[in-house]
Amino acid sequence: MDSDGKVRAAMNGRVVAVSGQAGRARLRRSAGHDAGAMKMEHVHTAPISGTISAIDVAEGEQVTTGRIVVEIEADSRAA
């Protein structure tokens, strides 16, 4: 599956946790952030292997569906 490396919020909610830091390696399918909505938590995962290039949200922030929350630069070896 091809991906642009952007993790987008699956639904409206409040960010309850952010794991990882920009510039740090991230393995494919590892958690990027948790968003809470209606007393449920939704864990978002990395769509590709690579390095986190930007974290676009902070804990406690409200996000809307489709908002980019984390950006990942693809690992050139993960082709």
Buried (B, 14 or more C-beta within 10 A) or exposed (E): EEEEBBBBBBEBBBBBEBBBEEEEEBEBEEBBBBBEBEEEEBEBBBBBBBBBBEBBBEEEBEBEEEBBBBBBBBBEEEE
